[in-house]
Amino acid sequence: MIDEILPPHTARGFAAMRELRPHLTDAAAFATRVDELQRPEGYRLVGAFEAPADDAAAVAGFRLGHNLPWGRFLYVDDLSTAPAARRRGHGRALLEWLAAEAARLGCDQLHLDSGVGLDRSDAHRLYLNAGYVIASHHFTRPV
């Protein structure tokens, strides 16, 4: 089952999110950051759930935006599956849900960035099999 994770239940996404964002070490701090900082900026969190578990097996965090090259877009900030729930179709189900949500919201495009390295090969395979293409290089620089 795919469902949006809303306050006061944000911490239900912590265990799955921590696999992608290991610097997050506390469920309450995660929920506070998402609910008080990121949600007001448009961030939304959706989870894939396996009954009877309360916590999400996988999560996706995303936001809407507009820019000149992409028009109206849905951007996936985070997509992560708990190790015990991998290879059960949760990531693919979340990507399909995100595509449907992007269409429902009138988006022109759906985007995500993914880190590089051998540890990311399963994720890259998932994205390519779901119809995503590698469209650019993403450059970053600390300030």
C-alpha positions in Angstrom: 0.0 0.0 0.0 1.3 3.5 -0.9 0.2 6.3 1.3 1.3 9.9 2.0 2.9 10.2 5.4 1.6 13.3 7.2 2.1 14.8 10.6 2.0 13.6 13.3 3.2 10.3 11.7 6.3 11.6 9.9 8.6 9.4 12.0 7.0 6.3 10.3 9.3 7.1 7.4 12.5 7.4 9.4 13.9 3.8 9.3 13.6 3.6 5.5 14.9 7.1 5.0 17.9 6.5 7.2 19.2 3.9 4.7 19.7 6.7 2.2 20.5 9.5 4.6 22.7 7.8 7.3 23.6 11.2 8.9 20.0 11.2 10.2 20.3 9.5 13.6 17.1 10.4 15.5 13.5 9.8 14.4 12.1 12.7 16.4 14.7 15.1 14.9 13.9 13.8 11.4 10.2 14.4 11.9 10.9 17.9 13.2 13.1 18.8 10.3 10.6 17.4 7.8 7.5 18.9 9.4 8.9 22.3 10.5 11.5 23.1 7.8 10.9 21.1 4.6 7.1 20.8 4.5 6.6 24.6 4.6 8.9 24.7 1.5 6.6 22.2 -0.3 8.3 18.9 0.6 6.0 15.8 0.7 6.7 12.3 2.0 5.0 9.2 0.8 5.6 5.6 1.9 5.2 2.0 0.8 3.8 -0.1 3.7 3.7 -3.8 4.4 0.9 -4.9 6.8 1.0 -5.2 9.7 4.1 -3.0 10.1 3.6 0.6 11.3 6.8 1.9 9.7 7.2 2.4 6.0 9.1 -0.2 4.1 10.2 2.4 1.6 9.8 6.2 1.3 10.0 8.9 -1.3 10.4 12.6 -0.5 9.5 15.0 -3.3 8.5 18.6 -4.2 7.1 20.6 -7.0 8.8 23.3 -8.9 9.0 25.5 -11.9 12.0 26.5 -14.0 12.8 27.5 -17.5 14.3 24.2 -18.8 11.8 21.8 -17.2 8.6 23.8 -16.9 6.4 22.5 -14.1 8.2 19.5 -12.5 8.1 17.0 -9.7 11.5 16.5 -8.2 12.3 13.4 -6.1 14.7 14.4 -3.3 14.8 11.0 -1.6 13.9 7.5 -2.5 14.9 4.7 -0.1 13.9 1.2 0.9 14.7 -0.5 4.2 17.2 -3.4 3.6 14.7 -6.0 4.9 12.1 -4.8 2.4 14.3 -4.7 -0.8 13.5 -6.6 -4.0 9.8 -6.6 -3.2 8.8 -3.9 -5.7 8.4 -1.0 -3.3 10.8 1.3 -5.1 9.1 0.6 -8.4 5.7 1.1 -6.9 6.8 4.5 -5.4 8.2 5.6 -8.8 4.9 4.7 -10.4 2.9 6.6 -7.7 5.2 9.6 -8.2 4.6 9.5 -12.0 0.9 9.4 -11.5 1.1 12.2 -9.0 3.2 14.3 -11.4 0.6 13.8 -14.1 -2.3 14.6 -11.7 -0.6 17.8 -10.7 0.0 18.9 -14.3 3.7 18.5 -14.4 5.7 18.5 -17.6 8.5 16.4 -16.2 9.7 14.2 -13.4 13.3 14.4 -12.1 15.6 12.8 -9.7 19.3 12.7 -9.0 21.2 9.7 -7.9 24.7 9.4 -6.5 27.3 7.4 -8.4 29.3 4.4 -7.3 29.0 0.6 -7.3 26.7 0.7 -4.3 24.1 2.6 -6.4 23.9 0.1 -9.2 20.7 -1.5 -8.0 19.1 2.0 -7.8 20.3 3.0 -11.2 19.0 -0.3 -12.7 15.6 0.4 -11.1 15.4 4.0 -12.6 16.5 2.9 -16.1 14.0 0.0 -16.0 11.3 2.4 -15.0 11.9 4.6 -18.0 14.2 7.2 -16.7 17.2 8.4 -18.7 20.5 9.9 -17.7 19.9 13.4 -19.0 22.7 15.4 -17.5 25.6 15.7 -15.1 24.9 17.4 -11.8 27.7 19.5 -10.5 28.1 20.7 -6.9 30.5 22.8 -4.9 30.6 23.6 -1.2 30.4 27.3 -0.2 
